[in-house]
Structures are given as structure tokens and as C-alpha cells.
């Protein structure tokens, strides 16, 4: 992750922003089939997840067989990017979609792996509450917690 620091930037380099939950940041991540965090991006609280999801999809070293995502990534850009790299996009369509795309339930049910990954990482109090002032130190804390999660899950 590359961040520039500028005191007069208004905090956008620190991945902080207003959302319905207050002043905070989002962690958008990708995990493997075992539910271990592979990569993540910090975004301001009001930022949409689609741009960060596309970035993470492009940064994967190898194309996954299935690209699972939630309804926030229900966009043609995500689906075409996943197909371009050789993956099958599994994203449920929004209820207001004019042309809903199929989403196989037997594959989509595995999306809970990323949710369980976040639950394990947020057992660390500093990750759950973001006490860190800078995005760099917060990202380092997430990386340490994810590394320890990898060690715990190794056989």
C-alpha cells in the first residue's frame, strides 16, 4: 500500500471519512479458500467498495476459479474484470436490477469465509476500534493480525 502524508490534505491519505456509523474507515479485503486474508485496502468510511474491490482483484497473483463478492460489487465493471482474468463472478444481483445475472447459491454460500476472517481479525481490539492515528500503523496492525491468523491456521 502506498500512502503519501500531507498535513493539509484533510485526512484523505489516512483513510478516514464520514459514513452512517460516524467517522471511520473501511477495510476491504480478499481471502483464500481457507478464509485467510491475502490482501486488503483501507478506504475512507464514505467510499464505495467497488473501486477497492477492482484494485484487489487486479492485484491477485493468480486468477481464482470463482470471484465471490457481495451486492456492493454488483456492477458490470466487476463482472467483466473477473471474466477478463479467467474467473467466474459470483455476485448476487440487486433487487432493482433490470437484467439480474445468475448467482449459484452453492458457491455463494462460501462468501462467509471473508466474514469469519474479519471476525477473527477483529478479536484484536486495536483492529476492531482503530485506535491508530495513521493509516500506515493501522494497516501494519491488520497485517500483523492476519499473519498470526495464518500461523494459527497452518497445519
PyMOL CGO cylinders between C-alpha atoms (Angstrom):
from pymol import cmd
from pymol.cgo import CYLINDER

trace = [
    CYLINDER, 0.00, 0.00, 0.00, 1.39, 3.40, -0.93, 0.3, 1, 1, 1, 1, 1, 1,
    CYLINDER, 1.39, 3.40, -0.93, 0.31, 6.41, 1.09, 0.3, 1, 1, 1, 1, 1, 1,
    CYLINDER, 0.31, 6.41, 1.09, 1.51, 9.99, 0.87, 0.3, 1, 1, 1, 1, 1, 1,
    CYLINDER, 1.51, 9.99, 0.87, 1.36, 12.06, 4.01, 0.3, 1, 1, 1, 1, 1, 1,
    CYLINDER, 1.36, 12.06, 4.01, 0.41, 15.71, 3.88, 0.3, 1, 1, 1, 1, 1, 1,
    CYLINDER, 0.41, 15.71, 3.88, -0.85, 17.57, 6.92, 0.3, 1, 1, 1, 1, 1, 1,
    CYLINDER, -0.85, 17.57, 6.92, -3.06, 19.84, 4.82, 0.3, 1, 1, 1, 1, 1, 1,
    CYLINDER, -3.06, 19.84, 4.82, -4.78, 17.06, 2.88, 0.3, 1, 1, 1, 1, 1, 1,
    CYLINDER, -4.78, 17.06, 2.88, -7.83, 16.85, 5.10, 0.3, 1, 1, 1, 1, 1, 1,
    CYLINDER, -7.83, 16.85, 5.10, -7.23, 13.26, 6.16, 0.3, 1, 1, 1, 1, 1, 1,
    CYLINDER, -7.23, 13.26, 6.16, -7.86, 11.52, 2.85, 0.3, 1, 1, 1, 1, 1, 1,
    CYLINDER, -7.86, 11.52, 2.85, -4.45, 9.82, 2.98, 0.3, 1, 1, 1, 1, 1, 1,
    CYLINDER, -4.45, 9.82, 2.98, -5.32, 8.49, 6.42, 0.3, 1, 1, 1, 1, 1, 1,
    CYLINDER, -5.32, 8.49, 6.42, -8.34, 6.54, 5.08, 0.3, 1, 1, 1, 1, 1, 1,
    CYLINDER, -8.34, 6.54, 5.08, -10.74, 8.33, 7.38, 0.3, 1, 1, 1, 1, 1, 1,
    CYLINDER, -10.74, 8.33, 7.38, -14.13, 9.63, 6.37, 0.3, 1, 1, 1, 1, 1, 1,
    CYLINDER, -14.13, 9.63, 6.37, -17.71, 10.13, 7.43, 0.3, 1, 1, 1, 1, 1, 1,
    CYLINDER, -17.71, 10.13, 7.43, -20.28, 7.40, 6.99, 0.3, 1, 1, 1, 1, 1, 1,
    CYLINDER, -20.28, 7.40, 6.99, -23.57, 6.50, 8.64, 0.3, 1, 1, 1, 1, 1, 1,
    CYLINDER, -23.57, 6.50, 8.64, -21.66, 4.91, 11.52, 0.3, 1, 1, 1, 1, 1, 1,
    CYLINDER, -21.66, 4.91, 11.52, -19.61, 8.05, 12.17, 0.3, 1, 1, 1, 1, 1, 1,
    CYLINDER, -19.61, 8.05, 12.17, -16.01, 8.96, 11.46, 0.3, 1, 1, 1, 1, 1, 1,
    CYLINDER, -16.01, 8.96, 11.46, -14.03, 5.88, 10.46, 0.3, 1, 1, 1, 1, 1, 1,
    CYLINDER, -14.03, 5.88, 10.46, -12.54, 3.75, 7.75, 0.3, 1, 1, 1, 1, 1, 1,
    CYLINDER, -12.54, 3.75, 7.75, -13.35, 0.58, 5.83, 0.3, 1, 1, 1, 1, 1, 1,
    CYLINDER, -13.35, 0.58, 5.83, -11.16, -2.43, 5.34, 0.3, 1, 1, 1, 1, 1, 1,
    CYLINDER, -11.16, -2.43, 5.34, -11.83, -4.12, 2.01, 0.3, 1, 1, 1, 1, 1, 1,
    CYLINDER, -11.83, -4.12, 2.01, -10.08, -7.45, 1.67, 0.3, 1, 1, 1, 1, 1, 1,
    CYLINDER, -10.08, -7.45, 1.67, -9.73, -10.67, -0.24, 0.3, 1, 1, 1, 1, 1, 1,
    CYLINDER, -9.73, -10.67, -0.24, -9.21, -14.09, 1.31, 0.3, 1, 1, 1, 1, 1, 1,
    CYLINDER, -9.21, -14.09, 1.31, -8.31, -17.56, 0.09, 0.3, 1, 1, 1, 1, 1, 1,
    CYLINDER, -8.31, -17.56, 0.09, -10.45, -20.70, 0.19, 0.3, 1, 1, 1, 1, 1, 1,
    CYLINDER, -10.45, -20.70, 0.19, -9.31, -21.37, 3.77, 0.3, 1, 1, 1, 1, 1, 1,
    CYLINDER, -9.31, -21.37, 3.77, -10.59, -17.96, 4.93, 0.3, 1, 1, 1, 1, 1, 1,
    CYLINDER, -10.59, -17.96, 4.93, -7.16, -16.37, 5.41, 0.3, 1, 1, 1, 1, 1, 1,
    CYLINDER, -7.16, -16.37, 5.41, -6.60, -12.74, 4.42, 0.3, 1, 1, 1, 1, 1, 1,
    CYLINDER, -6.60, -12.74, 4.42, -4.48, -12.39, 1.27, 0.3, 1, 1, 1, 1, 1, 1,
    CYLINDER, -4.48, -12.39, 1.27, -4.63, -8.65, 0.63, 0.3, 1, 1, 1, 1, 1, 1,
    CYLINDER, -4.63, -8.65, 0.63, -6.54, -5.62, 1.86, 0.3, 1, 1, 1, 1, 1, 1,
    CYLINDER, -6.54, -5.62, 1.86, -7.07, -1.93, 1.19, 0.3, 1, 1, 1, 1, 1, 1,
    CYLINDER, -7.07, -1.93, 1.19, -8.04, 0.82, 3.62, 0.3, 1, 1, 1, 1, 1, 1,
    CYLINDER, -8.04, 0.82, 3.62, -10.67, 3.27, 2.41, 0.3, 1, 1, 1, 1, 1, 1,
    CYLINDER, -10.67, 3.27, 2.41, -12.47, 6.23, 3.98, 0.3, 1, 1, 1, 1, 1, 1,
    CYLINDER, -12.47, 6.23, 3.98, -15.79, 5.42, 5.59, 0.3, 1, 1, 1, 1, 1, 1,
    CYLINDER, -15.79, 5.42, 5.59, -17.88, 7.08, 2.88, 0.3, 1, 1, 1, 1, 1, 1,
    CYLINDER, -17.88, 7.08, 2.88, -16.03, 5.47, -0.05, 0.3, 1, 1, 1, 1, 1, 1,
    CYLINDER, -16.03, 5.47, -0.05, -17.79, 2.86, -2.17, 0.3, 1, 1, 1, 1, 1, 1,
    CYLINDER, -17.79, 2.86, -2.17, -16.30, -0.64, -2.12, 0.3, 1, 1, 1, 1, 1, 1,
    CYLINDER, -16.30, -0.64, -2.12, -16.35, -1.24, -5.87, 0.3, 1, 1, 1, 1, 1, 1,
    CYLINDER, -16.35, -1.24, -5.87, -13.16, 0.66, -6.78, 0.3, 1, 1, 1, 1, 1, 1,
    CYLINDER, -13.16, 0.66, -6.78, -11.18, -1.02, -4.00, 0.3, 1, 1, 1, 1, 1, 1,
    CYLINDER, -11.18, -1.02, -4.00, -12.59, -4.43, -4.96, 0.3, 1, 1, 1, 1, 1, 1,
    CYLINDER, -12.59, -4.43, -4.96, -11.47, -3.94, -8.55, 0.3, 1, 1, 1, 1, 1, 1,
    CYLINDER, -11.47, -3.94, -8.55, -8.00, -2.94, -7.33, 0.3, 1, 1, 1, 1, 1, 1,
    CYLINDER, -8.00, -2.94, -7.33, -7.75, -6.05, -5.15, 0.3, 1, 1, 1, 1, 1, 1,
    CYLINDER, -7.75, -6.05, -5.15, -8.96, -8.26, -7.98, 0.3, 1, 1, 1, 1, 1, 1,
    CYLINDER, -8.96, -8.26, -7.98, -6.23, -6.90, -10.28, 0.3, 1, 1, 1, 1, 1, 1,
    CYLINDER, -6.23, -6.90, -10.28, -3.55, -7.34, -7.60, 0.3, 1, 1, 1, 1, 1, 1,
    CYLINDER, -3.55, -7.34, -7.60, -4.17, -11.07, -7.21, 0.3, 1, 1, 1, 1, 1, 1,
    CYLINDER, -4.17, -11.07, -7.21, -1.15, -13.04, -8.46, 0.3, 1, 1, 1, 1, 1, 1,
    CYLINDER, -1.15, -13.04, -8.46, -3.30, -15.82, -9.92, 0.3, 1, 1, 1, 1, 1, 1,
    CYLINDER, -3.30, -15.82, -9.92, -6.88, -15.80, -11.13, 0.3, 1, 1, 1, 1, 1, 1,
    CYLINDER, -6.88, -15.80, -11.13, -9.27, -17.56, -8.74, 0.3, 1, 1, 1, 1, 1, 1,
    CYLINDER, -9.27, -17.56, -8.74, -11.76, -20.05, -10.12, 0.3, 1, 1, 1, 1, 1, 1,
    CYLINDER, -11.76, -20.05, -10.12, -14.63, -18.07, -8.58, 0.3, 1, 1, 1, 1, 1, 1,
    CYLINDER, -14.63, -18.07, -8.58, -14.69, -14.36, -7.66, 0.3, 1, 1, 1, 1, 1, 1,
    CYLINDER, -14.69, -14.36, -7.66, -17.22, -14.06, -4.84, 0.3, 1, 1, 1, 1, 1, 1,
    CYLINDER, -17.22, -14.06, -4.84, -18.43, -10.65, -3.72, 0.3, 1, 1, 1, 1, 1, 1,
    CYLINDER, -18.43, -10.65, -3.72, -21.43, -9.10, -2.04, 0.3, 1, 1, 1, 1, 1, 1,
    CYLINDER, -21.43, -9.10, -2.04, -24.09, -6.89, -3.60, 0.3, 1, 1, 1, 1, 1, 1,
    CYLINDER, -24.09, -6.89, -3.60, -21.87, -3.82, -3.36, 0.3, 1, 1, 1, 1, 1, 1,
    CYLINDER, -21.87, -3.82, -3.36, -19.87, -5.23, -6.29, 0.3, 1, 1, 1, 1, 1, 1,
    CYLINDER, -19.87, -5.23, -6.29, -22.96, -5.83, -8.44, 0.3, 1, 1, 1, 1, 1, 1,
    CYLINDER, -22.96, -5.83, -8.44, -21.59, -3.86, -11.37, 0.3, 1, 1, 1, 1, 1, 1,
    CYLINDER, -21.59, -3.86, -11.37, -20.69, -4.74, -14.92, 0.3, 1, 1, 1, 1, 1, 1,
    CYLINDER, -20.69, -4.74, -14.92, -17.14, -3.44, -14.29, 0.3, 1, 1, 1, 1, 1, 1,
    CYLINDER, -17.14, -3.44, -14.29, -16.52, -6.06, -11.57, 0.3, 1, 1, 1, 1, 1, 1,
    CYLINDER, -16.52, -6.06, -11.57, -18.07, -8.88, -13.57, 0.3, 1, 1, 1, 1, 1, 1,
    CYLINDER, -18.07, -8.88, -13.57, -16.11, -8.05, -16.73, 0.3, 1, 1, 1, 1, 1, 1,
    CYLINDER, -16.11, -8.05, -16.73, -12.83, -7.65, -14.80, 0.3, 1, 1, 1, 1, 1, 1,
    CYLINDER, -12.83, -7.65, -14.80, -13.34, -11.06, -13.18, 0.3, 1, 1, 1, 1, 1, 1,
    CYLINDER, -13.34, -11.06, -13.18, -14.15, -12.67, -16.52, 0.3, 1, 1, 1, 1, 1, 1,
    CYLINDER, -14.15, -12.67, -16.52, -11.16, -10.98, -18.19, 0.3, 1, 1, 1, 1, 1, 1,
    CYLINDER, -11.16, -10.98, -18.19, -8.78, -12.62, -15.73, 0.3, 1, 1, 1, 1, 1, 1,
    CYLINDER, -8.78, -12.62, -15.73, -10.41, -16.02, -16.16, 0.3, 1, 1, 1, 1, 1, 1,
    CYLINDER, -10.41, -16.02, -16.16, -12.64, -16.14, -13.06, 0.3, 1, 1, 1, 1, 1, 1,
    CYLINDER, -12.64, -16.14, -13.06, -16.34, -16.73, -12.82, 0.3, 1, 1, 1, 1, 1, 1,
    CYLINDER, -16.34, -16.73, -12.82, -18.01, -13.81, -10.98, 0.3, 1, 1, 1, 1, 1, 1,
    CYLINDER, -18.01, -13.81, -10.98, -20.45, -14.85, -8.26, 0.3, 1, 1, 1, 1, 1, 1,
    CYLINDER, -20.45, -14.85, -8.26, -22.26, -11.70, -7.20, 0.3, 1, 1, 1, 1, 1, 1,
    CYLINDER, -22.26, -11.70, -7.20, -25.95, -11.58, -6.32, 0.3, 1, 1, 1, 1, 1, 1,
    CYLINDER, -25.95, -11.58, -6.32, -27.89, -9.02, -8.30, 0.3, 1, 1, 1, 1, 1, 1,
    CYLINDER, -27.89, -9.02, -8.30, -29.63, -6.17, -6.57, 0.3, 1, 1, 1, 1, 1, 1,
    CYLINDER, -29.63, -6.17, -6.57, -33.38, -6.45, -6.25, 0.3, 1, 1, 1, 1, 1, 1,
    CYLINDER, -33.38, -6.45, -6.25, -33.79, -3.43, -8.54, 0.3, 1, 1, 1, 1, 1, 1,
    CYLINDER, -33.79, -3.43, -8.54, -31.64, -4.87, -11.35, 0.3, 1, 1, 1, 1, 1, 1,
    CYLINDER, -31.64, -4.87, -11.35, -33.29, -4.74, -14.77, 0.3, 1, 1, 1, 1, 1, 1,
    CYLINDER, -33.29, -4.74, -14.77, -31.35, -7.76, -16.01, 0.3, 1, 1, 1, 1, 1, 1,
    CYLINDER, -31.35, -7.76, -16.01, -30.35, -9.86, -12.99, 0.3, 1, 1, 1, 1, 1, 1,
    CYLINDER, -30.35, -9.86, -12.99, -27.44, -12.20, -13.54, 0.3, 1, 1, 1, 1, 1, 1,
    CYLINDER, -27.44, -12.20, -13.54, -27.44, -15.74, -12.13, 0.3, 1, 1, 1, 1, 1, 1,
    CYLINDER, -27.44, -15.74, -12.13, -25.65, -16.34, -8.84, 0.3, 1, 1, 1, 1, 1, 1,
    CYLINDER, -25.65, -16.34, -8.84, -25.16, -20.00, -7.92, 0.3, 1, 1, 1, 1, 1, 1,
    CYLINDER, -25.16, -20.00, -7.92, -26.14, -20.47, -4.29, 0.3, 1, 1, 1, 1, 1, 1,
    CYLINDER, -26.14, -20.47, -4.29, -23.89, -23.50, -3.83, 0.3, 1, 1, 1, 1, 1, 1,
    CYLINDER, -23.89, -23.50, -3.83, -20.85, -21.28, -4.50, 0.3, 1, 1, 1, 1, 1, 1,
    CYLINDER, -20.85, -21.28, -4.50, -22.08, -18.01, -2.94, 0.3, 1, 1, 1, 1, 1, 1,
    CYLINDER, -22.08, -18.01, -2.94, -22.62, -19.69, 0.42, 0.3, 1, 1, 1, 1, 1, 1,
    CYLINDER, -22.62, -19.69, 0.42, -18.81, -19.76, 0.79, 0.3, 1, 1, 1, 1, 1, 1,
    CYLINDER, -18.81, -19.76, 0.79, -18.67, -15.95, 0.95, 0.3, 1, 1, 1, 1, 1, 1,
    CYLINDER, -18.67, -15.95, 0.95, -18.97, -16.27, 4.71, 0.3, 1, 1, 1, 1, 1, 1,
    CYLINDER, -18.97, -16.27, 4.71, -15.24, -17.13, 4.74, 0.3, 1, 1, 1, 1, 1, 1,
    CYLINDER, -15.24, -17.13, 4.74, -14.32, -13.45, 4.47, 0.3, 1, 1, 1, 1, 1, 1,
    CYLINDER, -14.32, -13.45, 4.47, -16.85, -12.56, 7.16, 0.3, 1, 1, 1, 1, 1, 1,
    CYLINDER, -16.85, -12.56, 7.16, -15.33, -15.14, 9.50, 0.3, 1, 1, 1, 1, 1, 1,
    CYLINDER, -15.33, -15.14, 9.50, -11.87, -13.82, 8.62, 0.3, 1, 1, 1, 1, 1, 1,
    CYLINDER, -11.87, -13.82, 8.62, -12.91, -10.30, 9.69, 0.3, 1, 1, 1, 1, 1, 1,
    CYLINDER, -12.91, -10.30, 9.69, -14.41, -11.71, 12.89, 0.3, 1, 1, 1, 1, 1, 1,
    CYLINDER, -14.41, -11.71, 12.89, -11.10, -13.38, 13.77, 0.3, 1, 1, 1, 1, 1, 1,
    CYLINDER, -11.10, -13.38, 13.77, -9.10, -10.25, 12.97, 0.3, 1, 1, 1, 1, 1, 1,
    CYLINDER, -9.10, -10.25, 12.97, -11.47, -8.02, 14.94, 0.3, 1, 1, 1, 1, 1, 1,
    CYLINDER, -11.47, -8.02, 14.94, -10.83, -10.10, 18.05, 0.3, 1, 1, 1, 1, 1, 1,
    CYLINDER, -10.83, -10.10, 18.05, -7.83, -7.80, 18.23, 0.3, 1, 1, 1, 1, 1, 1,
    CYLINDER, -7.83, -7.80, 18.23, -9.19, -4.73, 19.96, 0.3, 1, 1, 1, 1, 1, 1,
    CYLINDER, -9.19, -4.73, 19.96, -6.94, -2.33, 18.05, 0.3, 1, 1, 1, 1, 1, 1,
    CYLINDER, -6.94, -2.33, 18.05, -8.27, -3.66, 14.74, 0.3, 1, 1, 1, 1, 1, 1,
    CYLINDER, -8.27, -3.66, 14.74, -11.91, -3.50, 15.78, 0.3, 1, 1, 1, 1, 1, 1,
    CYLINDER, -11.91, -3.50, 15.78, -11.74, 0.07, 17.10, 0.3, 1, 1, 1, 1, 1, 1,
    CYLINDER, -11.74, 0.07, 17.10, -8.92, 1.67, 15.05, 0.3, 1, 1, 1, 1, 1, 1,
    CYLINDER, -8.92, 1.67, 15.05, -7.04, 3.40, 17.83, 0.3, 1, 1, 1, 1, 1, 1,
    CYLINDER, -7.04, 3.40, 17.83, -4.15, 4.10, 15.45, 0.3, 1, 1, 1, 1, 1, 1,
    CYLINDER, -4.15, 4.10, 15.45, -3.89, 7.65, 14.24, 0.3, 1, 1, 1, 1, 1, 1,
    CYLINDER, -3.89, 7.65, 14.24, -2.22, 6.95, 10.91, 0.3, 1, 1, 1, 1, 1, 1,
    CYLINDER, -2.22, 6.95, 10.91, -3.33, 4.62, 8.17, 0.3, 1, 1, 1, 1, 1, 1,
    CYLINDER, -3.33, 4.62, 8.17, 0.17, 3.14, 7.98, 0.3, 1, 1, 1, 1, 1, 1,
    CYLINDER, 0.17, 3.14, 7.98, 0.20, 1.98, 11.59, 0.3, 1, 1, 1, 1, 1, 1,
    CYLINDER, 0.20, 1.98, 11.59, -3.39, 0.70, 11.32, 0.3, 1, 1, 1, 1, 1, 1,
    CYLINDER, -3.39, 0.70, 11.32, -2.51, -1.27, 8.18, 0.3, 1, 1, 1, 1, 1, 1,
    CYLINDER, -2.51, -1.27, 8.18, 0.54, -2.67, 9.97, 0.3, 1, 1, 1, 1, 1, 1,
    CYLINDER, 0.54, -2.67, 9.97, -1.68, -3.85, 12.82, 0.3, 1, 1, 1, 1, 1, 1,
    CYLINDER, -1.68, -3.85, 12.82, -4.02, -5.55, 10.36, 0.3, 1, 1, 1, 1, 1, 1,
    CYLINDER, -4.02, -5.55, 10.36, -1.05, -7.20, 8.64, 0.3, 1, 1, 1, 1, 1, 1,
    CYLINDER, -1.05, -7.20, 8.64, 0.30, -8.49, 11.97, 0.3, 1, 1, 1, 1, 1, 1,
    CYLINDER, 0.30, -8.49, 11.97, -3.09, -9.86, 12.99, 0.3, 1, 1, 1, 1, 1, 1,
    CYLINDER, -3.09, -9.86, 12.99, -3.52, -11.50, 9.57, 0.3, 1, 1, 1, 1, 1, 1,
    CYLINDER, -3.52, -11.50, 9.57, -0.05, -13.04, 9.78, 0.3, 1, 1, 1, 1, 1, 1,
    CYLINDER, -0.05, -13.04, 9.78, -0.78, -14.50, 13.20, 0.3, 1, 1, 1, 1, 1, 1,
    CYLINDER, -0.78, -14.50, 13.20, -4.10, -15.80, 11.85, 0.3, 1, 1, 1, 1, 1, 1,
    CYLINDER, -4.10, -15.80, 11.85, -2.13, -17.56, 9.07, 0.3, 1, 1, 1, 1, 1, 1,
    CYLINDER, -2.13, -17.56, 9.07, 0.16, -19.13, 11.69, 0.3, 1, 1, 1, 1, 1, 1,
    CYLINDER, 0.16, -19.13, 11.69, -2.81, -20.36, 13.71, 0.3, 1, 1, 1, 1, 1, 1,
    CYLINDER, -2.81, -20.36, 13.71, -4.48, -21.95, 10.71, 0.3, 1, 1, 1, 1, 1, 1,
    CYLINDER, -4.48, -21.95, 10.71, -1.33, -23.69, 9.42, 0.3, 1, 1, 1, 1, 1, 1,
    CYLINDER, -1.33, -23.69, 9.42, -1.23, -27.45, 9.96, 0.3, 1, 1, 1, 1, 1, 1,
]
cmd.load_cgo(trace, "trace")
